[in-house]
Amino acid sequence: MGKTVDEMGDQTADKTKPASASAASALNALDGRQQSQTTPDMAQLGKGLALPGLIIGLLTGIAIYGIVEYWIDENDGARLGFTALLAVATASAAYLLLAETRRFVSPLIGALFIAGLLAGPDYFMTVVDGNAQADYTPFPAIFWFGVARGLVAYLLVTLFKAMLEEGAPPPYSGVFFHGVTMPLISAGANVFAILALILLFAWARLLKEMDVTFFNELFQEPWFILPFLGAIGGLSIAMMRGQQAVLGALRYVILLFCRIAMPITAALTITLFMVLAAKGPAAVYETPAPSTIMICLAFAGMLIFNGVYQNGEAKAPALWLRLSTIVALIGFPVYALLAFHAFSLRVEEYGLTPPRVIGLAITFLAAAYSAVCIAGLVSELNWRARRWMAPVGPLNTLMAVLWVVVLTGLATPFANPWALSADSQYARIANQKTSAKEFDYGYLRFKLGPYGENALTRLEGLNNHPEATEIRAGIARARQAPSYWAYKYPDQYSPIVETPVDEGDTTEAQTPAAEAGPLDLELNPEGAPEDDPQ
């Protein structure tokens, strides 16, 4: 009873230290890095970058404003100007993610390399913009700018960050750590930027209610708002990088979720196997978009597996989690095989189209990752190995590089989806796999750009083809049609009828037939047959 409050407090703190250390060790292990790797330098990651981030973001916003105002607008949406805009934004964001307080030059080289690598595909894919848009199906460009470009940039930044810290080739522990961290930084920075923008406009609205309209008008000026957004974006990235405790907690939650989701994934895999055993693959093919469903299941399982596997330096997990992982890995090759078979059936019957080219590429990536899964399963034959599924780590790094190569290639002339589709459609006719009367010549004319037009020219030269007459007739109809809709529905298309108009006639001009569509059809045309009285 003679102990003071301070002494009791010291004893209480001493008792809690082992528990706290144990919790920290568990957190570090689940976070993908061993506790022995946690150094004071790691605690300083991202510190001291707020002012550089603000300045770089501000300069980026000014550069973007200049490109938009004096390059793109002046040239009516110039492709090169749009490519330069994306390159500036990419280089700035990559540099802010790669830079450290004592390392600025090597991250700059990496950022410029990433921006330069993406500039070629950016320029190539903007071909669908402007006047040529009607001649191309825009799916490859939508896929590149909406999905692939962001994924390639993320993988490149992750690989470069790991190389800058631990050398080349980067160890998988670094790749995994930054692969989990980079999306969290980007998401947090976006939240900060959006909140700042909301606060800015709320303040302007409040002043407007007080009859002070200057700021409300100022915030709508591009010369102000673009540099402001750049400065806020750069500052947000720097601030989020400095929140190592928050990032660690978020990593912990994500990786914990993967462990919880793995048994569920295994249960779904077993259920699918039971359905396949009872009904065969036809049960899968009868669903809408079976290949898309299988690919989504495969890559969802891939992400969950990597969340359980983590950095590849730990021993095997608990038995329930280990067995669940094995079941999920067995299912991955099955998903990839079903997706590939579904795609091959469509291609065999209808030939390649740009969406199918991209779908086959994604299926190839799934099949390639099946090799990683099989390597992990084979390593399980050594049940008491010191490291769990040791081959998976380095193979995961190689897969990241493969993803970059394949996705970037789809946005270049080397794996041009429009050209590959045009060649495939040409082969269907040339090899007599489809009837010339049923072939869609309009798809070549209006959806595949100059590659489709070149295929039509080559088809015209098939003089020895048994259906050469029908081929030339179909090509002529496609080239005479003003639009793909007019080609598909010639019975509903009416050409423009020129009628003389008096100078004093105020009657509205007739809608040009080239712009006519389904909504322009007359519901009860004169002379139509009467309804059946019965």
C-alpha positions in Angstrom: 0.0 0.0 0.0 3.0 2.2 0.3 3.5 2.4 -3.5 3.0 5.7 -5.1 0.8 6.3 -8.1 3.8 6.9 -10.3 5.3 3.5 -9.3 2.0 1.8 -9.9 1.8 3.4 -13.3 5.4 2.3 -14.1 4.6 -1.2 -13.2 1.4 -1.2 -15.2 3.3 0.1 -18.2 6.0 -2.6 -17.8 3.2 -5.3 -17.8 1.7 -3.9 -20.9 4.9 -3.7 -22.9 5.1 -7.4 -23.9 1.5 -7.3 -25.1 2.1 -4.1 -27.0 5.3 -5.5 -28.6 3.5 -8.7 -29.5 0.7 -6.7 -31.1 3.2 -4.6 -33.0 5.0 -7.8 -34.2 1.7 -9.3 -35.4 0.8 -6.1 -37.1 4.1 -5.9 -38.9 3.9 -9.6 -40.0 0.4 -9.2 -41.3 1.4 -5.9 -43.0 3.8 -7.8 -45.2 7.1 -6.9 -43.6 8.9 -8.6 -40.7 9.5 -6.5 -37.6 13.3 -6.7 -38.1 12.9 -4.8 -41.3 11.2 -1.8 -39.6 13.9 0.8 -39.3 13.8 4.5 -38.2 14.2 5.4 -41.9 10.9 3.6 -42.7 9.1 5.8 -40.1 10.3 8.8 -42.0 9.0 7.7 -45.4 7.2 10.6 -47.1 8.2 13.1 -44.4 9.2 16.6 -45.4 7.6 16.5 -48.9 4.6 18.8 -48.2 6.2 22.0 -49.6 7.9 20.2 -52.6 4.6 18.5 -53.3 2.7 21.8 -53.2 5.2 23.5 -55.6 5.4 20.6 -58.1 1.6 20.3 -58.1 1.2 24.0 -58.7 3.7 24.0 -61.6 1.9 20.9 -63.0 -1.4 22.8 -62.9 0.1 25.8 -64.7 1.6 23.5 -67.3 -1.7 21.8 -67.9 -3.5 25.1 -68.2 -1.0 26.3 -70.8 -1.4 23.0 -72.8 -5.2 23.2 -72.8 -5.4 26.9 -73.5 -2.7 27.4 -76.0 -2.3 24.0 -77.6 -5.4 21.8 -77.5 -8.0 24.6 -77.9 -6.0 26.3 -80.6 -5.7 23.1 -82.6 -9.2 21.8 -82.0 -8.2 18.9 -79.8 -4.7 18.1 -81.1 -3.6 14.5 -80.4 -0.1 15.5 -79.6 -1.3 18.2 -77.2 -3.5 15.7 -75.3 -0.6 13.3 -75.2 1.6 16.0 -73.7 -1.0 16.8 -71.1 -1.2 13.2 -69.9 2.6 13.0 -69.9 3.0 16.0 -67.7 0.3 14.8 -65.2 1.8 11.3 -65.2 5.4 12.5 -64.6 4.3 14.8 -61.8 2.3 12.1 -60.0 4.9 9.4 -60.4 7.7 11.8 -59.1 5.7 12.7 -56.0 5.2 9.0 -55.3 8.8 8.0 -55.9 10.7 11.0 -54.3 12.1 11.0 -50.8 13.5 13.9 -48.7 17.1 12.9 -49.5 16.6 11.4 -53.0 15.3 13.5 -55.8 17.3 12.8 -59.0 16.8 9.1 -59.5 13.0 9.3 -58.8 12.9 12.0 -61.5 14.5 9.7 -64.0 12.0 7.0 -63.1 9.1 9.4 -63.4 10.2 10.6 -66.8 10.7 7.0 -68.0 7.1 6.1 -66.9 5.6 9.1 -68.6 7.6 8.5 -71.8 6.6 4.9 -71.9 2.9 5.7 -71.6 3.1 8.6 -74.1 3.3 6.3 -77.2 0.1 4.3 -76.3 -1.6 7.6 -75.3 -0.9 9.1 -78.7 -1.9 5.9 -80.6 -5.2 5.5 -78.7 -6.3 9.1 -79.3 -6.9 8.2 -82.9 -10.5 7.6 -82.0 -10.9 11.3 -81.1 -12.1 14.0 -83.5 -13.2 13.5 -87.0 -12.1 9.8 -87.2 -14.3 8.8 -84.3 -17.1 7.4 -86.5 -14.7 5.1 -88.3 -13.4 3.3 -85.1 -15.1 1.3 -82.4 -13.9 3.2 -79.3 -13.6 0.1 -77.0 -9.8 -0.2 -77.2 -9.4 3.5 -76.3 -12.0 3.2 -73.5 -10.2 0.2 -72.1 -6.8 1.9 -72.3 -7.7 5.2 -70.7 -10.3 3.8 -68.3 -8.5 0.6 -67.1 -5.2 -0.4 -68.6 -3.3 2.9 -68.4 -3.9 3.4 -64.7 -3.0 -0.3 -64.0 0.3 0.0 -66.0 1.2 3.2 -64.3 0.6 1.7 -60.9 2.7 -1.4 -61.6 5.6 0.7 -63.0 5.6 3.0 -60.0 5.5 0.0 -57.7 8.4 -1.7 -59.4 10.5 1.5 -59.6 9.9 2.3 -56.0 11.1 -1.1 -54.9 14.1 -0.9 -57.2 15.1 2.6 -55.8 15.0 1.3 -52.2 16.4 -2.2 -52.6 18.1 -2.4 -56.0 17.4 -4.3 -59.2 15.9 -6.8 -59.6 13.6 -5.7 -56.8 12.9 -8.3 -54.1 9.3 -9.3 -53.8 9.0 -8.1 -50.3 9.5 -4.5 -51.5 7.2 -5.0 -54.5 4.4 -6.3 -52.3 4.8 -3.6 -49.7 4.6 -0.8 -52.2 2.0 -2.6 -54.3 -0.4 -2.5 -51.3 0.6 1.0 -50.2 0.4 3.0 -53.5 -3.3 2.5 -54.0 -3.9 3.7 -50.4 -1.9 6.8 -51.0 -3.7 7.6 -54.2 -7.1 7.0 -52.6 -6.3 9.1 -49.6 -4.9 11.9 -51.8 -8.1 11.9 -53.8 -10.2 12.2 -50.7 -8.1 15.2 -49.5 -8.3 16.9 -52.8 -12.0 16.4 -53.1 -12.6 17.7 -49.6 -10.4 20.8 -50.3 -12.4 21.5 -53.5 -15.7 21.2 -51.7 -14.5 23.5 -49.0 -13.3 26.0 -51.6 -16.6 26.2 -53.4 -18.6 26.2 -50.2 -16.7 29.2 -49.1 -17.3 30.9 -52.5 -21.0 30.1 -52.2 -21.1 31.6 -48.7 -19.5 34.8 -49.9 -21.9 34.9 -52.9 -24.8 34.9 -50.5 -23.2 38.0 -48.9 -23.2 39.6 -52.4 -19.5 39.0 -52.9 -19.4 37.3 -56.3 -15.7 37.9 -57.0 -14.5 34.6 -55.6 -17.3 32.6 -57.1 -16.3 33.9 -60.5 -12.6 33.5 -59.8 -12.9 29.8 -58.9 -14.6 29.1 -62.3 -11.7 30.5 -64.2 -9.5 27.8 -65.8 -6.3 29.8 -65.1 -7.0 29.7 -61.4 -8.8 26.3 -60.9 -6.3 24.2 -62.8 -3.2 25.4 -60.8 -5.2 25.2 -57.6 -6.2 21.6 -58.3 -2.6 20.8 -59.1 -1.3 22.3 -55.9 -3.9 20.6 -53.8 -3.2 17.2 -55.6 0.5 17.5 -55.0 0.1 18.5 -51.4 -2.5 15.7 -50.8 -0.1 13.0 -52.1 2.7 14.4 -49.9 0.5 14.6 -46.8 -0.9 11.1 -47.4 2.6 9.7 -47.8 3.5 11.1 -44.4 0.7 9.3 -42.6 2.6 6.0 -42.1 0.6 5.0 -39.1 -2.7 5.4 -41.0 -1.3 3.6 -44.0 -0.1 0.7 -41.8 -3.5 0.4 -40.2 -5.2 0.4 -43.6 -2.8 -2.3 -44.9 -3.6 -4.3 -41.8 -7.4 -4.1 -42.5 -7.0 -5.1 -46.2 -4.7 -8.1 -45.5 -7.0 -9.2 -42.6 -10.0 -9.0 -45.0 -8.1 -11.3 -47.4 -7.6 -13.9 -44.7 -11.3 -13.8 -43.9 -12.3 -14.0 -47.5 -10.1 -16.9 -48.4 -12.3 -19.6 -46.8 -15.3 -18.0 -48.6 -13.4 -18.2 -51.9 -12.6 -21.9 -51.2 -16.3 -22.6 -50.5 -17.3 -20.9 -53.8 -14.7 -22.9 -55.7 -16.0 -26.2 -54.2 -19.6 -25.2 -55.1 -18.6 -24.5 -58.7 -16.8 -27.8 -59.0 -19.9 -29.6 -57.8 -22.0 -27.7 -60.5 -19.5 -28.6 -63.2 -19.5 -32.2 -62.1 -23.3 -32.4 -62.2 -24.1 -30.3 -65.3 -20.8 -29.9 -67.2 -19.3 -26.7 -68.6 -22.6 -26.0 -70.4 -24.0 -24.6 -67.1 -21.3 -21.9 -67.2 -21.7 -21.1 -70.9 -25.4 -20.6 -70.5 -24.8 -17.6 -68.2 -24.6 -14.1 -69.8 -20.9 -13.2 -70.6 -19.5 -16.5 -69.2 -15.9 -15.6 -70.1 -16.2 -12.3 -68.2 -17.6 -14.0 -65.2 -14.8 -16.5 -65.1 -12.1 -13.9 -65.5 -13.6 -11.8 -62.7 -13.7 -14.8 -60.4 -10.1 -15.7 -61.3 -8.6 -12.3 -60.6 -10.7 -11.8 -57.5 -9.2 -15.0 -56.2 -5.7 -13.8 -57.3 -6.0 -10.6 -55.2 -7.2 -12.5 -52.2 -4.5 -15.1 -52.5 -1.8 -12.4 -52.6 -3.3 -10.8 -49.6 -2.9 -14.1 -47.7 0.5 -14.9 -49.2 1.8 -11.4 -48.4 5.6 -10.8 -48.9 6.5 -14.5 -49.2 8.9 -14.5 -46.3 6.7 -16.0 -43.6 6.0 -19.6 -42.7 2.8 -21.3 -43.6 -0.3 -20.0 -41.9 -2.8 -21.9 -39.8 -4.1 -25.2 -41.2 -7.6 -23.9 -42.0 -6.2 -21.0 -44.0 -3.6 -23.1 -45.7 -6.1 -25.7 -46.9 -8.5 -22.9 -48.0 -5.7 -21.4 -50.1 -4.9 -24.7 -51.7 -8.5 -25.2 -52.8 -8.7 -21.6 -54.2 -5.5 -22.1 -56.2 -6.8 -25.3 -57.7 -9.8 -23.3 -58.9 -7.8 -20.6 -60.6 -6.6 -22.7 -63.6 -10.2 -24.0 -64.0 -11.5 -20.4 -64.3 -8.9 -19.5 -66.8 -9.6 -22.6 -68.9 -13.3 -22.0 -69.0 -12.8 -18.4 -69.9 -10.4 -19.3 -72.7 -12.8 -22.0 -74.1 -15.7 -19.5 -74.1 -13.7 -16.9 -75.9 -12.4 -19.5 -78.5 -16.0 -20.6 -79.3 -17.0 -17.0 -80.1 -13.8 -16.3 -82.1 -14.2 -19.5 -84.1 -17.8 -18.6 -85.0 -17.6 -14.8 -85.5 -13.9 -13.9 -85.8 -12.0 -11.3 -83.8 -13.3 -8.0 -82.8 -11.5 -5.4 -80.7 -13.3 -6.4 -77.5 -12.5 -10.0 -78.1 -8.8 -9.2 -78.8 -8.6 -7.5 -75.4 -10.6 -10.3 -73.8 -8.2 -12.9 -75.1 -5.2 -10.9 -73.8 -6.7 -10.8 -70.3 -7.5 -14.5 -70.6 -3.8 -15.1 -71.5 -2.7 -13.2 -68.4 -5.1 -15.4 -66.3 -3.6 -18.5 -67.9 -0.1 -17.2 -67.2 -1.0 -16.7 -63.5 -2.2 -20.3 -63.5 1.4 -21.3 -63.8 2.2 -19.3 -60.6 -0.7 -21.1 -58.8 0.6 -24.5 -60.0 4.1 -23.6 -58.8 2.7 -22.8 -55.4 0.8 -26.0 -55.3 3.8 -28.1 -56.2 5.8 -26.4 -53.5 3.3 -27.7 -51.0 4.6 -31.2 -51.5 7.4 -30.0 -49.1 4.8 -29.5 -46.4 7.3 -28.4 -43.7 9.3 -26.0 -45.8 10.8 -23.0 -44.0 9.1 -20.6 -46.4 5.5 -21.0 -47.6 5.2 -21.4 -51.4 8.6 -19.9 -52.0 8.3 -19.8 -55.9 5.3 -17.5 -55.8 7.1 -14.4 -54.8 9.6 -14.0 -57.7 7.0 -15.3 -60.1 4.6 -12.5 -58.9 7.3 -9.9 -59.8 7.6 -11.4 -63.3 3.8 -11.4 -63.7 3.8 -7.7 -62.9 6.3 -7.1 -65.7 4.2 -9.3 -68.0 1.0 -7.3 -67.3 2.9 -4.1 -68.2 4.1 -5.6 -71.5 0.7 -7.1 -72.5 -1.5 -4.1 -71.6 0.9 -1.6 -73.1 1.2 -3.7 -76.3 -2.6 -3.6 -76.8 -2.3 0.1 -77.2 0.4 0.0 -79.8 0.7 -1.0 -83.4 2.4 -4.3 -82.3 -0.9 -5.7 -81.0 -3.4 -3.3 -82.6 -6.9 -4.6 -81.8 -8.4 -2.9 -84.9 -5.8 -4.3 -87.3 -6.0 -7.8 -85.7 -9.8 -7.7 -86.0 -9.7 -6.6 -89.6 -7.3 -9.4 -90.6 -9.5 -12.0 -88.7 -12.7 -10.8 -90.5 -10.9 -10.9 -93.9 -9.8 -14.4 -93.2 -13.4 -15.5 -92.5 -14.4 -14.6 -96.1 -11.1 -15.6 -97.8 -11.1 -19.0 -96.2 -14.9 -19.5 -96.8 -15.7 -19.9 -93.1 -18.8 -17.7 -93.5 -21.2 -16.9 -96.3 -20.5 -13.7 -98.3 -24.2 -12.8 -98.2 -24.3 -12.9 -94.4 -21.0 -11.2 -93.8 -21.0 -7.8 -92.1 -19.1 -5.5 -94.5 -20.3 -2.5 -92.6 -18.4 -3.5 -89.5 -15.2 -3.3 -91.6 -16.2 0.0 -93.1 -17.4 1.9 -90.0 -15.8 0.2 -87.0 -12.2 -0.7 -87.8 -10.9 2.5 -89.4 -8.4 2.4 -92.2 -7.6 -1.2 -91.3 -11.2 -2.2 -92.1 -11.0 -0.2 -95.4 -7.8 -2.0 -96.3 -9.5 -5.4 -95.6 -12.4 -4.4 -97.9 -9.9 -3.5 -100.7 -8.3 -6.9 -100.3 -11.6 -8.6 -100.4 -12.4 -6.9 -103.7 -9.3 -8.6 -105.1 -10.5 -12.1 -104.4 -11.4 -12.7 -108.1 -11.1 -16.5 -107.8 -13.4 -16.7 -104.8 -16.6 -18.7 -105.5 -18.7 -15.8 -104.1 -16.7 -13.0 -105.6 -19.8 -11.3 -107.0 -21.6 -11.3 -103.7 -18.5 -10.0 -102.0 -18.2 -7.0 -104.3 -21.9 -6.3 -104.0 -21.7 -6.3 -100.2 -18.6 -4.0 -100.3 -20.4 -1.6 -102.7 -23.4 -1.4 -100.3 -21.1 -0.7 -97.3 -19.2 2.1 -99.1 -22.4 3.7 -100.3 -24.0 3.8 -96.9 -23.5 7.1 -95.0 -23.5 5.4 -91.6 -23.4 2.0 -89.9 -27.0 2.3 -89.0 -28.0 3.0 -92.6 -26.0 -0.1 -93.6 -27.6 -2.3 -91.0 -31.2 -1.1 -91.7 -31.4 -0.1 -95.4 -35.2 -0.6 -95.5 -35.6 2.1 -92.8 -33.2 4.6 -94.5 -34.4 7.2 -96.9 -32.0 9.3 -99.0 -32.2 13.0 -99.0 -34.8 14.4 -101.4 -33.9 17.7 -102.9 -36.9 20.0 -103.3 -36.8 23.6 -104.5 -37.7 26.1 -101.9 -39.1 29.5 -102.6 -37.3 32.5 -101.1 -40.4 33.4 -99.1 -41.0 29.9 -97.9 -40.6 29.7 -94.1 -41.2 25.9 -93.9 -38.6 24.2 -91.8 -36.0 22.1 -93.8 -36.4 18.4 -93.9 -34.2 16.4 -91.6 -31.2 15.1 -93.6 -31.5 11.4 -94.2 -27.9 10.9 -93.2 -28.8 11.9 -89.7 -32.0 9.9 -89.6 -32.4 7.2 -87.0 -35.0 5.0 -85.4 -36.7 7.9 -83.7 -37.3 9.6 -87.0 -39.5 6.8 -88.4 -43.2 7.6 -89.1 -45.3 5.4 -86.8 -48.4 5.3 -89.2 -47.2 6.0 -92.7 -49.7 6.7 -95.4 -50.6 3.6 -97.4 -49.7 1.1 -94.7 -51.9 -2.0 -94.5 -54.8 -1.9 -92.1 -54.6 -3.9 -88.9 -56.1 -7.4 -89.0 -59.7 -7.0 -87.8 -59.5 -10.4 -86.2 
